[in-house]
């Protein structure tokens, strides 16, 4: 599943909606819904960064991933493999 979020560099945050007259970057995020957490994976193209947003118990945490961890997480999401996703995220 894919969800579009908007990354606002000035405030370093992701939002689901566009704010008028504010520069932002559209980021398409892969979504992995696992039993203990939900993760969003995307790339901020202008900064060449892989970003994961981990949501657990209503709390969101954003982390930057290197290329290899991004690929592992992508495979974990694609194959619905929670163990591989946790390994990629260091959980």
C-alpha positions in Angstrom: 0.0 0.0 0.0 1.2 3.5 -0.8 0.4 6.7 0.9 1.4 10.3 -0.1 2.8 12.6 2.6 4.3 16.0 2.2 7.7 16.8 3.8 8.2 20.3 5.0 11.9 20.9 5.2 11.7 24.1 7.3 10.0 22.4 10.2 11.3 18.9 9.4 7.9 17.3 9.6 5.6 15.2 7.4 1.9 16.1 6.9 -0.9 14.5 5.0 -2.1 17.8 3.6 -0.6 20.7 1.7 -0.2 24.0 3.4 -0.8 26.9 1.0 2.2 29.1 0.0 4.7 26.8 1.7 7.4 24.8 0.0 7.2 21.1 0.5 8.2 17.8 -1.2 5.8 15.1 -2.1 6.9 11.7 -0.7 5.2 8.5 -1.6 5.5 6.1 1.4 5.2 2.3 1.4 3.1 1.2 4.4 3.8 -1.9 6.4 1.1 -2.9 9.0 2.6 -5.4 11.3 1.1 -6.8 14.6 3.1 -4.6 16.9 3.8 -1.5 14.8 3.1 0.3 11.5 5.9 1.7 9.4 6.0 4.1 6.5 9.1 4.1 4.2 10.0 6.7 1.7 12.7 8.8 0.2 13.2 12.5 0.3 14.6 12.9 -3.2 16.0 16.5 -2.7 18.1 15.2 0.3 18.8 11.7 -1.0 17.6 10.2 2.3 15.6 7.1 3.1 13.1 7.9 5.9 11.1 5.5 8.1 8.2 6.7 10.3 7.5 4.1 13.0 4.1 4.3 14.6 3.5 2.2 17.8 0.8 2.8 20.4 -0.1 6.1 18.8 3.5 7.5 19.0 5.3 8.4 15.8 9.1 8.3 15.5 11.1 9.3 12.4 14.5 7.8 11.6 16.9 8.1 8.7 18.0 4.8 7.1 21.1 4.0 5.0 20.5 2.6 1.6 21.0 -1.1 2.7 18.5 -0.8 5.6 16.0 0.9 3.3 16.2 -2.0 0.9 15.8 -4.6 3.7 12.8 -2.7 5.1 11.3 -2.4 1.6 11.5 -6.2 1.3 10.1 -6.7 4.7 7.1 -4.6 3.9 6.6 -6.2 0.4 6.7 -9.7 1.8 4.8 -8.7 5.1 7.8 -10.1 7.0 7.8 -8.4 10.4 11.1 -10.0 11.5 12.9 -8.6 8.5 11.4 -5.2 9.0 12.4 -5.1 12.7 15.9 -6.2 11.7 16.2 -3.3 9.2 14.9 -0.8 11.8 17.2 -2.1 14.5 14.2 -3.0 16.8 
